[in-house]
């Protein structure tokens, strides 16, 4: 019980620090990926569905819980090639006036948030869920850090500690990217 109170205090302190950083500082200052926004008219729209099927899916059960779907939209915005991957289909059509924000990736522009002026709607992935997930993974890492197994020098718990920390940092980073992209299209 004595180890639990400092751990909870530590997690609470880092949570408050994270909230403070996300509300005060501009994430693009310390993020290596440059977030930018671009606008134009949609042309050459191509919508695709990428579907992953859980290998443990029974052959007779076609329930949606066994599928993970990603909706991919590829199009041109002016002269720029745009690629957007979301968990729900983009609401756009050829000829729509669109503002997208995201970052340059490989040969195209990866969209994190968009605003369709023609259809008067906008969409982005939920950055708050990612931030909460990052805090959860960070809390698990802190819990592992305080465990006796890690302090005894065992390799496997240290690998788990490293893995949970990396996942927490990535999820927090991704949440900040999406948050910055939303601000650019507002």
C-alpha positions in Angstrom: 0.0 0.0 0.0 2.9 2.4 0.7 4.2 2.0 -2.9 0.7 2.6 -4.4 0.3 6.2 -3.0 3.5 7.6 -4.6 2.6 5.8 -7.9 -0.9 7.3 -8.0 0.5 10.7 -7.1 3.1 10.4 -9.8 0.5 9.4 -12.4 -1.8 12.2 -11.4 1.1 14.7 -11.6 2.0 13.6 -15.1 -1.6 13.6 -16.2 -2.0 17.2 -15.0 1.3 18.2 -16.6 0.1 16.6 -19.9 -3.2 18.5 -19.8 -1.4 21.7 -19.1 1.1 21.2 -21.9 -1.7 20.3 -24.4 -3.7 23.5 -23.5 -0.9 26.0 -23.2 1.9 25.1 -25.6 1.7 24.7 -29.3 2.5 21.0 -30.1 4.1 21.8 -33.5 7.0 23.5 -31.7 8.3 20.3 -30.3 6.8 17.8 -32.8 9.1 16.7 -35.6 6.3 16.3 -38.1 5.2 19.6 -39.6 1.5 19.9 -39.6 0.0 22.1 -42.4 -3.3 22.8 -44.0 -4.2 23.1 -47.6 -7.5 23.9 -49.4 -8.9 23.4 -52.9 -11.4 21.6 -55.0 -11.6 17.8 -54.9 -10.9 15.9 -58.1 -10.1 12.3 -59.1 -11.8 10.9 -56.0 -11.2 7.2 -55.3 -12.7 5.6 -52.2 -11.4 2.2 -50.9 -12.2 -0.1 -48.0 -9.4 -1.9 -46.3 -10.7 -4.7 -44.1 -8.7 -6.9 -41.7 -10.4 -10.1 -40.6 -9.5 -11.6 -37.3 -7.9 -15.0 -38.0 -9.8 -16.5 -35.1 -13.2 -15.7 -36.8 -15.5 -18.7 -37.0 -16.5 -19.6 -40.5 -20.2 -19.3 -39.9 -20.2 -16.0 -37.9 -20.2 -12.8 -40.0 -20.4 -10.5 -37.0 -18.7 -7.1 -37.3 -16.6 -7.7 -34.2 -14.3 -9.9 -36.2 -13.5 -7.1 -38.7 -11.5 -4.0 -38.5 -12.3 -1.5 -41.3 -10.3 1.4 -42.6 -11.8 3.8 -45.2 -9.2 5.2 -47.5 -9.9 8.2 -49.8 -7.4 9.2 -52.4 -7.9 12.4 -54.4 -6.3 15.5 -55.8 -6.7 18.9 -54.1 -5.5 21.2 -56.8 -2.2 19.7 -57.9 -1.5 17.9 -54.6 -2.1 14.2 -54.1 -4.0 13.6 -50.9 -4.6 10.3 -49.0 -7.0 10.1 -46.0 -7.5 7.0 -43.8 -10.3 7.2 -41.3 -12.4 4.7 -39.3 -15.5 6.1 -41.1 -15.9 7.1 -44.7 -15.1 10.7 -45.7 -18.1 12.7 -46.7 -16.8 14.3 -49.9 -17.5 14.3 -53.6 -15.7 15.5 -56.7 -16.1 19.2 -57.0 -16.4 19.8 -53.2 -14.4 22.7 -51.7 -12.3 21.0 -49.0 -9.7 22.1 -46.4 -7.4 19.3 -45.1 -4.7 19.4 -42.4 -2.1 16.8 -41.9 1.5 16.1 -42.9 3.6 15.1 -45.9 4.1 11.4 -46.1 6.0 9.6 -48.9 4.5 10.8 -52.2 1.3 12.4 -50.8 -0.3 14.4 -48.0 -1.6 12.3 -45.1 -4.9 13.8 -43.7 -5.6 14.0 -40.0 -8.6 16.3 -40.1 -10.8 17.8 -42.8 -13.5 20.4 -43.3 -15.9 20.2 -46.3 -17.2 23.8 -47.0 -19.5 22.6 -49.7 -21.4 20.1 -47.4 -20.8 22.2 -44.3 -19.2 19.4 -42.2 -15.9 18.4 -40.7 -14.3 15.3 -39.3 -11.3 14.1 -37.4 -10.3 11.1 -35.4 -10.8 11.4 -31.6 -7.6 12.7 -30.1 -9.0 12.6 -26.6 -9.4 8.8 -26.7 -5.7 8.5 -27.8 -4.6 10.8 -25.0 -6.5 8.8 -22.4 -5.1 5.6 -23.9 -1.6 7.1 -23.6 -2.2 7.9 -19.9 -3.5 4.3 -19.4 -0.4 2.7 -20.9 1.8 5.2 -19.0 0.1 4.2 -15.8 0.7 0.5 -16.5 4.4 1.3 -17.1 4.6 3.2 -13.8 3.0 0.2 -12.1 5.5 -2.1 -13.6 8.3 0.3 -12.6 7.3 -0.1 -9.0 7.0 -3.8 -9.1 9.5 -6.1 -7.4 9.9 -8.2 -10.5 11.5 -5.3 -12.4 13.7 -4.3 -9.5 15.0 -7.9 -9.3 16.5 -7.5 -12.7 14.3 -9.9 -14.8 14.4 -9.2 -18.5 10.8 -9.9 -19.5 9.2 -7.3 -17.2 11.8 -4.7 -18.3 10.7 -5.5 -22.0 7.1 -5.0 -21.0 8.0 -1.8 -19.2 9.8 -0.5 -22.3 6.9 -1.6 -24.6 4.2 0.1 -22.6 6.3 3.3 -22.4 6.8 3.3 -26.2 3.1 2.8 -26.9 2.2 5.6 -24.4 4.6 8.0 -26.0 3.3 7.1 -29.6 -0.3 7.5 -28.6 0.3 10.8 -26.9 2.3 12.0 -29.9 -0.5 11.0 -32.3 -3.1 12.7 -30.1 -1.1 16.0 -30.2 -0.8 15.7 -34.0 -4.5 15.3 -34.4 -5.2 18.2 -32.0 -2.9 20.5 -33.9 -4.5 19.5 -37.2 -8.0 20.3 -35.8 -6.8 23.8 -34.8 -5.5 24.5 -38.3 -8.8 23.8 -40.0 -10.9 25.7 -37.4 
